[in-house]
Amino acid sequence: MYAIEIFYSEEDEGYIAIVPELPGCSAFGETEERALQEVKIAMKLWLETAREMDRAIPVPLKRSLAASPA
């Protein structure tokens, strides 16, 4: 599974979701939840297009969750 980063953009007045491992794969939403929904669609389309064009698809990086400080 690819990592997804979501952040608020004051300039756009909404949330931006990006998939760092898939260049150019991003989406916008008025809420975090909507940005997440939209980026999942963008990821699917990114991967489908890469397959159709016979382009390399990055392997998701393995990540571990760090424990939150107490």
Distance bins in CASP14 RR format, pairs under 12 A and 6 or more apart:
PFRMAT RR
TARGET T0000
AUTHOR 0000-0000-0000
RMODE 2
METHOD distances of the structure
MODEL  1
1 19 0 0 0 0 0 1 0 0 0 0 0
1 21 0 0 0 0 0 1 0 0 0 0 0
1 40 0 0 0 0 0 1 0 0 0 0 0
1 43 0 0 0 0 1 0 0 0 0 0 0
1 59 0 0 0 0 0 1 0 0 0 0 0
1 60 1 0 1 0 0 0 0 0 0 0 0
1 61 0 0 0 0 0 1 0 0 0 0 0
1 62 0 0 0 0 0 1 0 0 0 0 0
1 63 0 0 0 0 1 0 0 0 0 0 0
2 17 0 0 0 0 0 1 0 0 0 0 0
2 18 0 0 0 0 0 1 0 0 0 0 0
2 19 1 0 1 0 0 0 0 0 0 0 0
2 20 0 0 0 0 1 0 0 0 0 0 0
2 21 1 0 1 0 0 0 0 0 0 0 0
2 22 1 0 0 1 0 0 0 0 0 0 0
2 23 0 0 0 0 0 1 0 0 0 0 0
2 25 0 0 0 0 1 0 0 0 0 0 0
2 39 0 0 0 0 1 0 0 0 0 0 0
2 40 0 0 0 0 0 1 0 0 0 0 0
2 42 0 0 0 0 0 1 0 0 0 0 0
2 43 1 0 0 1 0 0 0 0 0 0 0
2 44 0 0 0 0 0 1 0 0 0 0 0
2 46 0 0 0 0 1 0 0 0 0 0 0
2 47 0 0 0 0 1 0 0 0 0 0 0
2 57 0 0 0 0 0 1 0 0 0 0 0
2 58 0 0 0 0 1 0 0 0 0 0 0
2 59 0 0 0 0 1 0 0 0 0 0 0
2 60 1 0 1 0 0 0 0 0 0 0 0
2 61 0 0 0 0 1 0 0 0 0 0 0
2 62 0 0 0 0 0 1 0 0 0 0 0
2 63 0 0 0 0 1 0 0 0 0 0 0
3 17 0 0 0 0 0 1 0 0 0 0 0
3 18 0 0 0 0 1 0 0 0 0 0 0
3 19 1 0 0 1 0 0 0 0 0 0 0
3 20 1 0 0 1 0 0 0 0 0 0 0
3 21 1 0 0 1 0 0 0 0 0 0 0
3 22 0 0 0 0 0 1 0 0 0 0 0
3 25 0 0 0 0 0 1 0 0 0 0 0
3 39 0 0 0 0 0 1 0 0 0 0 0
3 43 0 0 0 0 0 1 0 0 0 0 0
3 58 0 0 0 0 0 1 0 0 0 0 0
3 60 1 0 0 1 0 0 0 0 0 0 0
3 61 1 0 0 1 0 0 0 0 0 0 0
3 62 0 0 0 0 0 1 0 0 0 0 0
3 63 1 0 0 1 0 0 0 0 0 0 0
3 64 0 0 0 0 0 1 0 0 0 0 0
3 65 0 0 0 0 0 1 0 0 0 0 0
4 15 0 0 0 0 0 1 0 0 0 0 0
4 16 0 0 0 0 0 1 0 0 0 0 0
4 17 1 0 1 0 0 0 0 0 0 0 0
4 18 1 0 0 1 0 0 0 0 0 0 0
4 19 1 0 1 0 0 0 0 0 0 0 0
4 20 0 0 0 0 1 0 0 0 0 0 0
4 21 0 0 0 0 1 0 0 0 0 0 0
4 22 0 0 0 0 1 0 0 0 0 0 0
4 25 0 0 0 0 1 0 0 0 0 0 0
4 26 0 0 0 0 1 0 0 0 0 0 0
4 27 0 0 0 0 1 0 0 0 0 0 0
4 32 0 0 0 0 0 1 0 0 0 0 0
4 35 0 0 0 0 1 0 0 0 0 0 0
4 36 1 0 0 1 0 0 0 0 0 0 0
4 37 0 0 0 0 0 1 0 0 0 0 0
4 38 0 0 0 0 0 1 0 0 0 0 0
4 39 1 0 1 0 0 0 0 0 0 0 0
4 40 0 0 0 0 1 0 0 0 0 0 0
4 42 0 0 0 0 0 1 0 0 0 0 0
4 43 0 0 0 0 1 0 0 0 0 0 0
4 60 0 0 0 0 0 1 0 0 0 0 0
4 63 0 0 0 0 0 1 0 0 0 0 0
5 15 0 0 0 0 0 1 0 0 0 0 0
5 16 0 0 0 0 1 0 0 0 0 0 0
5 17 1 0 0 1 0 0 0 0 0 0 0
5 18 1 0 1 0 0 0 0 0 0 0 0
5 19 1 0 0 1 0 0 0 0 0 0 0
5 20 1 0 0 1 0 0 0 0 0 0 0
5 21 0 0 0 0 0 1 0 0 0 0 0
5 22 0 0 0 0 0 1 0 0 0 0 0
5 25 0 0 0 0 0 1 0 0 0 0 0
5 26 0 0 0 0 1 0 0 0 0 0 0
5 27 0 0 0 0 0 1 0 0 0 0 0
5 32 0 0 0 0 0 1 0 0 0 0 0
5 35 0 0 0 0 0 1 0 0 0 0 0
5 36 0 0 0 0 0 1 0 0 0 0 0
5 39 0 0 0 0 1 0 0 0 0 0 0
5 63 0 0 0 0 0 1 0 0 0 0 0
6 14 0 0 0 0 0 1 0 0 0 0 0
6 15 1 0 1 0 0 0 0 0 0 0 0
6 16 1 0 0 1 0 0 0 0 0 0 0
6 17 1 0 1 0 0 0 0 0 0 0 0
6 18 1 0 0 1 0 0 0 0 0 0 0
6 19 0 0 0 0 0 1 0 0 0 0 0
6 20 0 0 0 0 0 1 0 0 0 0 0
6 26 0 0 0 0 0 1 0 0 0 0 0
6 27 0 0 0 0 1 0 0 0 0 0 0
6 28 0 0 0 0 0 1 0 0 0 0 0
6 29 0 0 0 0 1 0 0 0 0 0 0
6 31 0 0 0 0 1 0 0 0 0 0 0
6 32 1 0 1 0 0 0 0 0 0 0 0
6 33 0 0 0 0 1 0 0 0 0 0 0
6 34 0 0 0 0 0 1 0 0 0 0 0
6 35 1 0 1 0 0 0 0 0 0 0 0
6 36 1 0 0 1 0 0 0 0 0 0 0
6 37 0 0 0 0 0 1 0 0 0 0 0
6 38 0 0 0 0 0 1 0 0 0 0 0
6 39 1 0 0 1 0 0 0 0 0 0 0
6 40 0 0 0 0 0 1 0 0 0 0 0
7 14 0 0 0 0 1 0 0 0 0 0 0
7 15 1 0 0 1 0 0 0 0 0 0 0
7 16 1 0 1 0 0 0 0 0 0 0 0
7 17 0 0 0 0 1 0 0 0 0 0 0
7 18 0 0 0 0 1 0 0 0 0 0 0
7 26 0 0 0 0 0 1 0 0 0 0 0
7 28 0 0 0 0 0 1 0 0 0 0 0
7 29 0 0 0 0 0 1 0 0 0 0 0
7 32 0 0 0 0 1 0 0 0 0 0 0
7 35 0 0 0 0 1 0 0 0 0 0 0
7 39 0 0 0 0 0 1 0 0 0 0 0
8 14 1 0 0 1 0 0 0 0 0 0 0
8 15 1 0 1 0 0 0 0 0 0 0 0
8 16 1 0 0 1 0 0 0 0 0 0 0
8 17 0 0 0 0 0 1 0 0 0 0 0
8 28 0 0 0 0 0 1 0 0 0 0 0
8 29 0 0 0 0 0 1 0 0 0 0 0
8 30 0 0 0 0 0 1 0 0 0 0 0
8 31 0 0 0 0 0 1 0 0 0 0 0
8 32 0 0 0 0 1 0 0 0 0 0 0
8 35 0 0 0 0 1 0 0 0 0 0 0
9 15 1 0 0 1 0 0 0 0 0 0 0
9 16 1 0 1 0 0 0 0 0 0 0 0
9 17 0 0 0 0 0 1 0 0 0 0 0
9 18 0 0 0 0 0 1 0 0 0 0 0
9 26 0 0 0 0 0 1 0 0 0 0 0
9 27 0 0 0 0 0 1 0 0 0 0 0
9 28 0 0 0 0 1 0 0 0 0 0 0
9 29 0 0 0 0 1 0 0 0 0 0 0
9 30 0 0 0 0 0 1 0 0 0 0 0
9 32 0 0 0 0 0 1 0 0 0 0 0
9 35 0 0 0 0 1 0 0 0 0 0 0
10 16 0 0 0 0 0 1 0 0 0 0 0
11 28 0 0 0 0 0 1 0 0 0 0 0
12 26 0 0 0 0 0 1 0 0 0 0 0
12 27 0 0 0 0 0 1 0 0 0 0 0
12 28 1 0 0 1 0 0 0 0 0 0 0
12 29 0 0 0 0 1 0 0 0 0 0 0
12 30 0 0 0 0 1 0 0 0 0 0 0
12 35 0 0 0 0 0 1 0 0 0 0 0
13 28 0 0 0 0 1 0 0 0 0 0 0
13 29 0 0 0 0 1 0 0 0 0 0 0
13 30 0 0 0 0 1 0 0 0 0 0 0
13 31 0 0 0 0 0 1 0 0 0 0 0
14 27 0 0 0 0 0 1 0 0 0 0 0
14 28 1 0 0 1 0 0 0 0 0 0 0
14 29 1 0 1 0 0 0 0 0 0 0 0
14 30 1 0 1 0 0 0 0 0 0 0 0
14 31 0 0 0 0 1 0 0 0 0 0 0
14 32 0 0 0 0 1 0 0 0 0 0 0
14 33 0 0 0 0 0 1 0 0 0 0 0
14 34 0 0 0 0 1 0 0 0 0 0 0
14 35 1 0 0 1 0 0 0 0 0 0 0
14 38 0 0 0 0 0 1 0 0 0 0 0
15 26 0 0 0 0 0 1 0 0 0 0 0
15 27 0 0 0 0 1 0 0 0 0 0 0
15 28 1 0 0 1 0 0 0 0 0 0 0
15 29 1 0 1 0 0 0 0 0 0 0 0
15 30 1 0 0 1 0 0 0 0 0 0 0
15 31 1 0 0 1 0 0 0 0 0 0 0
15 32 1 0 1 0 0 0 0 0 0 0 0
15 33 0 0 0 0 1 0 0 0 0 0 0
15 34 1 0 0 1 0 0 0 0 0 0 0
15 35 1 1 0 0 0 0 0 0 0 0 0
15 36 0 0 0 0 1 0 0 0 0 0 0
15 37 0 0 0 0 0 1 0 0 0 0 0
15 38 0 0 0 0 1 0 0 0 0 0 0
15 39 0 0 0 0 1 0 0 0 0 0 0
16 24 0 0 0 0 0 1 0 0 0 0 0
16 25 0 0 0 0 0 1 0 0 0 0 0
16 26 1 0 0 1 0 0 0 0 0 0 0
16 27 1 0 0 1 0 0 0 0 0 0 0
16 28 1 0 1 0 0 0 0 0 0 0 0
16 29 1 0 0 1 0 0 0 0 0 0 0
16 30 0 0 0 0 0 1 0 0 0 0 0
16 32 0 0 0 0 0 1 0 0 0 0 0
16 34 0 0 0 0 0 1 0 0 0 0 0
16 35 1 0 0 1 0 0 0 0 0 0 0
16 36 0 0 0 0 0 1 0 0 0 0 0
16 38 0 0 0 0 1 0 0 0 0 0 0
16 39 0 0 0 0 1 0 0 0 0 0 0
16 42 0 0 0 0 0 1 0 0 0 0 0
17 24 0 0 0 0 0 1 0 0 0 0 0
17 25 0 0 0 0 1 0 0 0 0 0 0
17 26 1 0 0 1 0 0 0 0 0 0 0
17 27 1 0 1 0 0 0 0 0 0 0 0
17 28 1 0 0 1 0 0 0 0 0 0 0
17 29 1 0 0 1 0 0 0 0 0 0 0
17 31 0 0 0 0 0 1 0 0 0 0 0
17 32 0 0 0 0 1 0 0 0 0 0 0
17 33 0 0 0 0 0 1 0 0 0 0 0
17 34 0 0 0 0 1 0 0 0 0 0 0
17 35 1 0 1 0 0 0 0 0 0 0 0
17 36 1 0 1 0 0 0 0 0 0 0 0
17 37 0 0 0 0 1 0 0 0 0 0 0
17 38 1 0 0 1 0 0 0 0 0 0 0
17 39 1 1 0 0 0 0 0 0 0 0 0
17 40 0 0 0 0 1 0 0 0 0 0 0
17 41 0 0 0 0 0 1 0 0 0 0 0
17 42 0 0 0 0 1 0 0 0 0 0 0
17 43 0 0 0 0 1 0 0 0 0 0 0
18 24 1 0 0 1 0 0 0 0 0 0 0
18 25 1 0 0 1 0 0 0 0 0 0 0
18 26 1 0 1 0 0 0 0 0 0 0 0
18 27 0 0 0 0 1 0 0 0 0 0 0
18 28 0 0 0 0 0 1 0 0 0 0 0
18 35 0 0 0 0 1 0 0 0 0 0 0
18 36 0 0 0 0 0 1 0 0 0 0 0
18 38 0 0 0 0 0 1 0 0 0 0 0
18 39 1 0 0 1 0 0 0 0 0 0 0
18 42 0 0 0 0 1 0 0 0 0 0 0
18 43 0 0 0 0 0 1 0 0 0 0 0
18 46 0 0 0 0 0 1 0 0 0 0 0
19 25 1 0 1 0 0 0 0 0 0 0 0
19 26 1 0 0 1 0 0 0 0 0 0 0
19 27 0 0 0 0 1 0 0 0 0 0 0
19 35 0 0 0 0 0 1 0 0 0 0 0
19 36 0 0 0 0 0 1 0 0 0 0 0
19 38 0 0 0 0 0 1 0 0 0 0 0
19 39 1 0 0 1 0 0 0 0 0 0 0
19 40 0 0 0 0 1 0 0 0 0 0 0
19 41 0 0 0 0 0 1 0 0 0 0 0
19 42 1 0 0 1 0 0 0 0 0 0 0
19 43 1 0 1 0 0 0 0 0 0 0 0
19 44 0 0 0 0 0 1 0 0 0 0 0
19 45 0 0 0 0 0 1 0 0 0 0 0
19 46 1 0 0 1 0 0 0 0 0 0 0
19 47 0 0 0 0 1 0 0 0 0 0 0
19 57 0 0 0 0 0 1 0 0 0 0 0
19 58 0 0 0 0 1 0 0 0 0 0 0
19 60 0 0 0 0 1 0 0 0 0 0 0
19 61 0 0 0 0 0 1 0 0 0 0 0
20 26 0 0 0 0 1 0 0 0 0 0 0
20 39 0 0 0 0 0 1 0 0 0 0 0
20 43 0 0 0 0 0 1 0 0 0 0 0
20 58 0 0 0 0 1 0 0 0 0 0 0
20 60 0 0 0 0 0 1 0 0 0 0 0
20 61 0 0 0 0 1 0 0 0 0 0 0
20 63 0 0 0 0 0 1 0 0 0 0 0
21 43 0 0 0 0 1 0 0 0 0 0 0
21 46 0 0 0 0 0 1 0 0 0 0 0
21 47 0 0 0 0 0 1 0 0 0 0 0
21 50 0 0 0 0 0 1 0 0 0 0 0
21 56 0 0 0 0 0 1 0 0 0 0 0
21 57 0 0 0 0 1 0 0 0 0 0 0
21 58 1 0 1 0 0 0 0 0 0 0 0
21 59 0 0 0 0 1 0 0 0 0 0 0
21 60 1 0 0 1 0 0 0 0 0 0 0
21 61 1 0 0 1 0 0 0 0 0 0 0
21 62 0 0 0 0 0 1 0 0 0 0 0
21 63 0 0 0 0 0 1 0 0 0 0 0
22 39 0 0 0 0 1 0 0 0 0 0 0
22 40 0 0 0 0 0 1 0 0 0 0 0
22 42 0 0 0 0 1 0 0 0 0 0 0
22 43 1 0 0 1 0 0 0 0 0 0 0
22 44 0 0 0 0 0 1 0 0 0 0 0
22 45 0 0 0 0 0 1 0 0 0 0 0
22 46 1 0 1 0 0 0 0 0 0 0 0
22 47 1 0 0 1 0 0 0 0 0 0 0
22 48 0 0 0 0 0 1 0 0 0 0 0
22 49 0 0 0 0 0 1 0 0 0 0 0
22 50 0 0 0 0 1 0 0 0 0 0 0
22 55 0 0 0 0 0 1 0 0 0 0 0
22 56 0 0 0 0 0 1 0 0 0 0 0
22 57 0 0 0 0 1 0 0 0 0 0 0
22 58 1 0 0 1 0 0 0 0 0 0 0
22 59 0 0 0 0 0 1 0 0 0 0 0
22 60 0 0 0 0 1 0 0 0 0 0 0
22 61 0 0 0 0 0 1 0 0 0 0 0
23 46 0 0 0 0 1 0 0 0 0 0 0
23 50 0 0 0 0 0 1 0 0 0 0 0
23 55 0 0 0 0 0 1 0 0 0 0 0
23 56 0 0 0 0 0 1 0 0 0 0 0
23 57 0 0 0 0 0 1 0 0 0 0 0
23 58 0 0 0 0 1 0 0 0 0 0 0
24 39 0 0 0 0 0 1 0 0 0 0 0
24 42 0 0 0 0 1 0 0 0 0 0 0
24 43 0 0 0 0 0 1 0 0 0 0 0
24 45 0 0 0 0 0 1 0 0 0 0 0
24 46 1 0 0 1 0 0 0 0 0 0 0
24 49 0 0 0 0 0 1 0 0 0 0 0
24 50 0 0 0 0 0 1 0 0 0 0 0
24 58 0 0 0 0 0 1 0 0 0 0 0
25 38 0 0 0 0 0 1 0 0 0 0 0
25 39 1 0 0 1 0 0 0 0 0 0 0
25 40 0 0 0 0 0 1 0 0 0 0 0
25 41 0 0 0 0 0 1 0 0 0 0 0
25 42 1 0 1 0 0 0 0 0 0 0 0
25 43 1 0 1 0 0 0 0 0 0 0 0
25 44 0 0 0 0 0 1 0 0 0 0 0
25 45 0 0 0 0 1 0 0 0 0 0 0
25 46 1 0 1 0 0 0 0 0 0 0 0
25 47 0 0 0 0 1 0 0 0 0 0 0
25 48 0 0 0 0 0 1 0 0 0 0 0
25 49 0 0 0 0 0 1 0 0 0 0 0
25 50 0 0 0 0 0 1 0 0 0 0 0
25 57 0 0 0 0 0 1 0 0 0 0 0
25 58 0 0 0 0 0 1 0 0 0 0 0
26 35 0 0 0 0 1 0 0 0 0 0 0
26 36 0 0 0 0 0 1 0 0 0 0 0
26 38 0 0 0 0 1 0 0 0 0 0 0
26 39 1 0 0 1 0 0 0 0 0 0 0
26 40 0 0 0 0 0 1 0 0 0 0 0
26 41 0 0 0 0 0 1 0 0 0 0 0
26 42 1 0 0 1 0 0 0 0 0 0 0
26 43 0 0 0 0 1 0 0 0 0 0 0
26 45 0 0 0 0 0 1 0 0 0 0 0
26 46 0 0 0 0 1 0 0 0 0 0 0
27 33 0 0 0 0 0 1 0 0 0 0 0
27 34 0 0 0 0 1 0 0 0 0 0 0
27 35 1 0 1 0 0 0 0 0 0 0 0
27 36 0 0 0 0 1 0 0 0 0 0 0
27 37 0 0 0 0 1 0 0 0 0 0 0
27 38 1 1 0 0 0 0 0 0 0 0 0
27 39 1 1 0 0 0 0 0 0 0 0 0
27 40 0 0 0 0 1 0 0 0 0 0 0
27 41 1 0 0 1 0 0 0 0 0 0 0
27 42 1 0 1 0 0 0 0 0 0 0 0
27 43 0 0 0 0 1 0 0 0 0 0 0
27 44 0 0 0 0 0 1 0 0 0 0 0
27 45 0 0 0 0 0 1 0 0 0 0 0
27 46 0 0 0 0 0 1 0 0 0 0 0
28 34 0 0 0 0 1 0 0 0 0 0 0
28 35 1 0 0 1 0 0 0 0 0 0 0
28 36 0 0 0 0 0 1 0 0 0 0 0
28 37 0 0 0 0 0 1 0 0 0 0 0
28 38 1 0 0 1 0 0 0 0 0 0 0
28 39 0 0 0 0 1 0 0 0 0 0 0
28 41 0 0 0 0 0 1 0 0 0 0 0
28 42 0 0 0 0 1 0 0 0 0 0 0
29 35 1 0 1 0 0 0 0 0 0 0 0
29 36 0 0 0 0 1 0 0 0 0 0 0
29 37 0 0 0 0 1 0 0 0 0 0 0
29 38 1 0 1 0 0 0 0 0 0 0 0
29 39 0 0 0 0 1 0 0 0 0 0 0
29 41 0 0 0 0 0 1 0 0 0 0 0
29 42 0 0 0 0 0 1 0 0 0 0 0
30 37 0 0 0 0 0 1 0 0 0 0 0
30 38 0 0 0 0 0 1 0 0 0 0 0
31 37 0 0 0 0 1 0 0 0 0 0 0
31 38 0 0 0 0 0 1 0 0 0 0 0
32 38 0 0 0 0 0 1 0 0 0 0 0
32 39 0 0 0 0 0 1 0 0 0 0 0
33 39 0 0 0 0 0 1 0 0 0 0 0
33 40 0 0 0 0 0 1 0 0 0 0 0
34 40 0 0 0 0 0 1 0 0 0 0 0
34 41 0 0 0 0 0 1 0 0 0 0 0
35 41 0 0 0 0 0 1 0 0 0 0 0
35 42 0 0 0 0 0 1 0 0 0 0 0
36 42 0 0 0 0 0 1 0 0 0 0 0
36 43 0 0 0 0 0 1 0 0 0 0 0
37 43 0 0 0 0 0 1 0 0 0 0 0
37 44 0 0 0 0 0 1 0 0 0 0 0
38 44 0 0 0 0 0 1 0 0 0 0 0
38 45 0 0 0 0 0 1 0 0 0 0 0
39 45 0 0 0 0 0 1 0 0 0 0 0
39 46 0 0 0 0 1 0 0 0 0 0 0
40 46 0 0 0 0 0 1 0 0 0 0 0
40 47 0 0 0 0 0 1 0 0 0 0 0
41 47 0 0 0 0 0 1 0 0 0 0 0
41 48 0 0 0 0 0 1 0 0 0 0 0
42 48 0 0 0 0 0 1 0 0 0 0 0
42 49 0 0 0 0 0 1 0 0 0 0 0
43 49 0 0 0 0 0 1 0 0 0 0 0
43 50 0 0 0 0 0 1 0 0 0 0 0
43 57 0 0 0 0 0 1 0 0 0 0 0
43 58 0 0 0 0 0 1 0 0 0 0 0
43 60 0 0 0 0 0 1 0 0 0 0 0
44 50 0 0 0 0 0 1 0 0 0 0 0
44 51 0 0 0 0 0 1 0 0 0 0 0
45 51 0 0 0 0 0 1 0 0 0 0 0
45 52 0 0 0 0 0 1 0 0 0 0 0
46 52 0 0 0 0 0 1 0 0 0 0 0
46 53 0 0 0 0 0 1 0 0 0 0 0
46 55 0 0 0 0 1 0 0 0 0 0 0
46 57 0 0 0 0 1 0 0 0 0 0 0
46 58 0 0 0 0 0 1 0 0 0 0 0
47 53 0 0 0 0 0 1 0 0 0 0 0
47 55 0 0 0 0 1 0 0 0 0 0 0
47 56 0 0 0 0 0 1 0 0 0 0 0
47 57 1 0 0 1 0 0 0 0 0 0 0
47 58 0 0 0 0 1 0 0 0 0 0 0
47 60 0 0 0 0 0 1 0 0 0 0 0
48 55 0 0 0 0 0 1 0 0 0 0 0
48 57 0 0 0 0 0 1 0 0 0 0 0
49 55 1 0 0 1 0 0 0 0 0 0 0
49 57 0 0 0 0 0 1 0 0 0 0 0
50 56 1 0 0 1 0 0 0 0 0 0 0
50 57 1 0 1 0 0 0 0 0 0 0 0
50 58 0 0 0 0 1 0 0 0 0 0 0
51 57 1 0 0 1 0 0 0 0 0 0 0
END
